[in-house]
Amino acid sequence: MQKPNQNQNQQMGGTQMPPNMMQNKNHGGHEMFDAHEVIAGIISMLDQYQMYEQHIQDPELKDIAQRHSTFVTQMYNTIVQSFQTGQDPAQPTQQYKMAQNNDAVYGLKPGQPKKPNQSVNDLSDQGLSAYMLGQTKSLSTLLAMTALEMTNPVLRRVIADSVPNFIEMSYETFLYQNKHGYYQVPQLQQQDMNQMLQSYATVPVQGNKAH
């Protein structure tokens, strides 16, 4: 009996299967749902950033939002390609470079209590930067959890490699907020901080002795 050829194998119920159908089978069911959640979350971020940019007043914050959007759009393409093919994407994951310095301002200063906006006219750079921070922090958490559920090695690596980029974008937005007094950072008293810093001691690592 003659074995069916490849073209015949791709015929199911009279429907022509795509040539890369067999490649696409190397995804688990849980992985498929998680990948959809990640991709949908990134689309949501990009859509919402477009709305934020229409209301941002500070050119510095607008520049941050635009750089985030550009970088995440490329990230989106990379994730979609690796998800659909299970192969290395044409554009590998990149490393996001923030423009802010790493100097944080510590301590609290008195200010007006926060409250919900009464209308769109109440939108401010303080609130918009907080929304941006919420988006990137949520996605960094989502991608970290999702990477643990991936069975396809390429998609797993792409998702995992994207986590530090969302962390870096979150840190950049935090530093912007902190510099402008939107996100203040309280500290413990020096005595309490020193006590906590000295609460642990290092130990020798077993198995590293020279033979």
C-alpha positions in Angstrom: 0.0 0.0 0.0 1.4 3.3 -1.0 2.2 5.8 1.8 0.5 9.1 1.5 2.8 11.9 0.5 3.3 15.2 2.3 0.7 17.0 0.3 -1.8 14.3 1.0 -1.0 14.5 4.7 -1.9 18.1 4.6 -5.3 17.4 3.2 -7.9 17.0 6.0 -11.5 16.8 5.1 -10.8 18.5 1.8 -9.3 21.5 3.6 -5.7 22.5 2.7 -3.5 22.8 5.8 -0.9 25.6 5.9 2.6 24.4 5.2 3.8 25.3 8.7 0.9 23.6 10.5 3.0 20.9 11.9 5.5 23.5 13.3 2.7 25.2 15.1 1.7 22.1 17.1 4.6 22.6 19.6 2.5 24.7 22.0 0.7 23.4 25.0 -2.9 24.3 25.6 -2.1 26.4 28.8 0.6 28.1 26.8 -1.8 29.1 24.1 -4.1 30.8 26.5 -1.3 32.5 28.4 0.3 33.7 25.1 -3.1 35.2 24.0 -3.3 37.0 27.4 0.2 38.4 27.0 -0.3 39.6 23.4 -3.7 41.1 24.3 -2.2 42.9 27.3 0.6 44.4 25.1 -2.0 45.6 22.6 -4.0 47.2 25.5 -0.9 49.0 26.7 -0.1 50.4 23.2 -3.7 51.5 22.7 -3.9 53.2 26.1 -0.5 54.9 25.6 -2.0 56.5 22.4 -4.7 58.0 24.6 -2.3 59.1 27.3 -0.1 61.0 24.7 -3.1 63.2 23.7 -3.3 64.6 27.2 0.4 64.7 28.3 1.7 68.2 28.8 5.3 67.7 29.8 7.5 67.1 26.7 9.8 64.9 28.8 7.0 62.6 29.8 5.7 62.5 26.2 9.1 61.5 25.0 9.1 58.6 27.6 5.7 57.5 26.4 6.7 57.6 22.7 9.9 55.7 23.3 8.0 53.1 25.3 5.5 52.7 22.5 8.1 52.3 19.8 10.1 49.7 21.8 7.0 47.7 22.8 5.6 47.7 19.3 8.8 45.9 18.1 8.5 43.6 21.2 5.0 42.9 20.1 6.1 41.9 16.6 8.8 39.6 18.0 6.4 37.8 20.4 3.8 37.4 17.7 6.3 35.9 15.2 7.7 33.5 17.7 4.2 32.5 18.9 2.9 31.8 15.3 6.0 29.9 14.1 7.6 28.5 17.2 10.9 29.5 15.6 13.4 32.3 16.2 11.8 35.6 15.2 13.3 37.8 12.4 14.0 40.5 15.0 15.4 39.2 18.3 14.5 40.7 21.6 16.2 44.0 22.3 17.3 45.7 25.5 15.5 48.9 26.5 17.7 51.8 27.6 16.1 54.4 29.7 17.0 58.1 29.6 16.5 58.8 33.3 19.5 58.7 35.7 19.3 56.4 38.7 19.1 59.1 41.4 16.1 58.7 43.6 14.8 61.4 46.0 14.0 60.0 49.5 11.7 61.5 52.1 8.1 62.8 52.2 6.9 66.4 51.6 3.4 67.6 52.4 1.0 67.9 49.5 -2.6 67.9 48.5 -4.6 64.7 49.1 -5.3 62.6 46.1 -8.8 62.0 44.8 -10.5 60.7 41.7 -10.8 63.0 38.7 -14.2 64.6 38.2 -13.8 64.8 34.4 -11.3 64.3 31.6 -10.2 67.9 32.1 -8.7 66.9 35.4 -6.2 64.6 33.8 -2.6 65.6 34.7 0.9 64.5 34.0 1.0 63.1 37.6 -2.0 60.9 36.9 -1.0 59.9 33.4 2.5 58.9 34.4 0.9 56.8 37.2 -1.3 55.0 34.6 1.9 54.4 32.5 3.6 52.9 35.5 0.7 50.7 36.3 0.7 49.3 32.7 4.3 48.4 32.6 4.4 47.0 36.1 1.4 44.8 35.4 2.9 43.5 32.2 6.2 42.7 33.8 4.4 40.6 36.4 2.2 38.9 33.7 5.1 38.0 31.5 7.2 36.6 34.4 4.3 34.3 35.4 3.6 33.4 31.8 7.2 32.4 31.0 7.0 29.8 33.7 4.1 28.1 31.8 5.7 28.1 28.3 6.6 24.7 26.8 8.0 26.1 23.5 11.6 27.0 24.2 11.7 29.9 21.7 8.6 31.6 23.0 9.6 30.9 26.6 12.9 32.7 26.0 11.3 35.6 24.1 8.7 36.2 26.9 11.3 35.8 29.7 13.8 38.2 27.9 11.0 40.8 27.7 10.5 40.9 31.5 13.6 43.0 32.2 12.5 45.5 29.6 9.2 46.2 31.2 11.0 46.4 34.6 13.3 49.0 33.1 10.4 51.0 31.6 8.7 50.9 35.0 11.8 52.2 36.7 12.2 55.0 34.2 8.6 56.1 34.8 9.0 55.8 38.6 12.2 58.0 38.4 10.3 60.6 36.4 7.5 60.6 39.0 9.9 60.7 41.9 11.9 63.6 40.4 8.7 65.7 40.1 7.4 64.7 43.6 4.6 62.6 42.2 6.0 59.3 43.7 7.6 60.0 47.1 9.7 57.4 48.9 9.6 57.3 52.7 12.6 55.8 54.6 13.1 54.2 58.0 15.0 55.9 60.7 18.7 55.3 60.3 18.9 53.1 63.4 16.1 50.9 62.2 17.6 50.7 58.7 21.0 49.7 60.1 19.4 47.0 62.3 17.6 45.5 59.3 20.7 45.7 57.1 22.8 43.8 59.6 20.1 41.1 60.2 21.8 38.5 58.0 25.2 36.9 57.6 26.8 35.2 54.6 27.9 31.5 54.7 30.5 29.5 52.9 29.3 27.8 49.6 29.5 24.0 49.9 31.1 22.0 47.1 33.4 24.8 45.8 36.5 23.4 47.4 39.5 22.7 45.2 40.2 19.0 44.6 
